[in-house]
């Protein structure tokens, strides 16, 4: 026969589950107290076998992939990403950026724990134009940069975007390359030897390349990069 205290705790647990039951932010099915249901929270991590320079998944680990030989990610010594941009990740990213559910980023926070970059590098989030940031209320890349703060210094203020551009979701691959605006580094009082650019997603690489160019002009010698999500070559036709 169950103990009265145990029974009472079980009843309380059931009542709390019902009271705080929510719908999945993606498919709107009931999913308890979690923000996403089981089906919508299946994410595909980048495999261990990748291109050593750009991080592109490969059948086996290689030093340089075909995209790198075609001048992919110019000016960046090494790039890493944590998840492949599958349909679930794409929906999550849209929900974060356009429905402003930034708490969903916490689902991926542990992905930066084992990344290897130079210990003296400064983490720099890819900036948004100030008007766009004001409208959204946050820059998701700044939130991602904070995940590195236990191991690296973070600089959110010196790399800036000069002009506002059309959202990437509405553009083709070629249009994205022409849509980056001009990034610039506004204070030359302290130029770090190396930086780690941080962004939410890598598609064509144009944004990271533009930021790397601005840092190189300012005098930074080594540029690394990390993105939470990335497409791979066969997925480049999709929009984000």
N, C-alpha and C positions, 0 to 999 in steps of 0.2 A: 504493500500500500504506500503510495507516494507521500512524502512528508508535506505538511501544509505550507511550509515556507517555500519549498521547491515548486509546488503547484502555483503559489501566488506569483513567484518570479516568472514562471512560464506564461501565465496569463498577462502579466505586465508587458512581457516581451512581445506577445502577440498584439496587444493593444497599441503599443508604440509602433510596431511595424505597419499596422493599418493606418494609424494617425499620420505617419510621416511618409506614407507610400506616395511615390511620384511617378510621372511618366518619363520614358526615355526621351532625351532631348533631340534624338535623331528620328526615331520611328514612332514615337508617342505611345508606345505600348507601356503598360504598367511594369515597373522594374524595382519595386521596393524603395529603399532609401538611396539607391545608387543613381548617379546621373545618366548612365547608359545601361541598356539591357545587355544580356549576355551576347547576343548576336552582333550588336553594334559596337562592342568593345573588343573585337578580334583585330589585333594590329600585327602587322608583319615586320619584324625587326630585320635590319640589314644583316645579311649573312657574314660569316667570318671571312669568306673568300672574296676579296675586293681588289680593285686597283689601288696600289700603295699611295698614289698621288691624289687622285680625285675622289676615291671612295666608291667608285662605281662597282656594283656587284658583278662578279665574274665567275665562270665555271671553276676557276682555280685562282689563287692569289697570284697577281702579276705586278710588275713594276710600273708599267704604263699601258693604259688601254687605248683603243682606237680613238676615243673622244679626246684624250689628252694629246695624241699625235696630231689632232686637228685644232690644236690651240684652245682647248676647253679650259675655262677658269684661268685665264691669263693673269699672271702676277701673284698667284696663290700657290704657296709651296705644298700645302697638304690640306685636304678637305675631308671631313667625316660627317656622316649623318647617322641618325639612330633608327629611323623607320622608313619603310617604303610607303609612298603615298598611294595606298590602296583606297578603295571606295569608302571604307569606314573612316580612315584618316582624313580623306578629303571632306567628308561630311562634318567631322569634328572640327576641322580647321575653319570651315565656313561658319559653323555655329559659334566658334570663338570670335571670329573677326567681324561677322555681320549681324550676329544676334547678341554679341557681347557677353557670352558665357565664358569668361576667361578662366573660371575655376576648373574647366576641363583640362587645362594645361597640367594640372597636378597629377593627372593620370600617367604622365610621361616623365616626371621629375627625376626618377632614379636612373634614367638613361644616360646621364652625364657623369656618373660616379667613376667610371673606369676609363674615361677618355684620356689619351696621352698627348699633351702639348708641352712646349717649353715652359718651365715653372715661372720664368720671369715675364712671360707674355701678359699683355693687358687685354682683357675681354672688352670688345666694342660691339654693342648691338647695332644692327642696321637701322638707321634713323628713318622716321616718317616725316613728311612735311608738317610743320607745326599746325596748320589748319586742319589737316586730316587727323592728327593726333587729338586735337581739341574735340573734334566731332565724335571720334570713337571713344575717347576717354582714357585710352591706354595704348601703348605700343607693345604688342605681344613679344617682340624681340627683346625689349628691355626686361620683361619678366623672365624670359629664357636666360638672359645674361646673368640675372641674379642667382640662378642656380649654380653658377661657377664661383660665387663670391667666397666660399670657404677655402678655395685653393688659389684663386687669382684675384688681382685687382680688377675692378670694373670701371670703365669710363663711359658714361652715357651722354656726355655733353659736348665733346669736341668734334665729332663727326656729324655733319648736318646735311640736310637735303635742301637745295636752293629753290627748286620749283615743284609745284604739285603736278602729278601726272595721273593719267587715266588708270583706274583699278585694273590689275593684271587679268582678272577674271574675264574681262571683255575683249582681250587681245589675243591675236595669233602669236606663234613663236617669234616670227620676225618682228612683229610690232612691239613685243616685249623688249627686244634688244634696243629698240629706238625710244623706249619709254622711261628710261631710268632717271631722267633729269640729271642734274649735276650735283654730285656730292662734294663736299669740301671740308677741309680741316681748318678750323678758324683760329687756333691758338698754337703758336710755334714755341712756346716757352718750355715745353717738355715733350720731346718726341721719343716714344718708346722704340727700342730696337725691334720688337716683334709684337704683333697683335693677333688676337683670335676674333675674327668677325663672326657674329652670331645672328642667325635669321631663322624664320619659321620653316621655310621650304626652299629647296633648290630645284629649279626647273631648267631654264636655259643657262643659268649661271651669270646672266647679264648684270643683275643687281650686285652680286658679290664682286664681279670684275670691276664695276664702276666704283665701288667702295674701295677696293684694293688700289685702284689707280689714284684715288684721292689720298690715300695713306702713303703711297709711294712718293707722290709729289711733295708731301709734307716731310718726308725723310725717313719713314719707317722702312726697315730693310727686309724683314721677314713677315709675310702675311699668311696666316692659317685661317681656316674657316670650319664652322660646325653649323649644321641645320638640323632641326628636329625631324623634318620629313624631307624626302627627295623623290623625284621621279627618276626612272632609268630610261635609257634610250628608246625602248619600245613603247614607253608611256608618254613620250613627249608631245603627242598630238592632243592630249587632254588639256583642259583649261583649269586653272586654279584661281 
